[in-house]
């Protein structure tokens, strides 16, 4: 059985994803990768990696790589799988 390998991320869609990605890269210094986002590695207060990651991504409003499920208490969960090869 496949399992979840991470929880957490910031995913949003934009009318002009490449322009918005460039804005975040230029003005906030986010290392936007070719796939449209970046992975922030977690670190402790001393800067040592702790093994976790948070994904941040700006996608086109036409992107459709997500799936949604509802848990037993009615919470909507969005599942994402990276494109092949990533």
Secondary structure, DSSP 8 states (H G I E B T S, - for coil): --------EEEEEETTHHHHHHHHHHHH-----TTSEEEEEEE-TTS-EEEEEEEEEEEETT---EEEEE-TTS-EEEEE---TT-
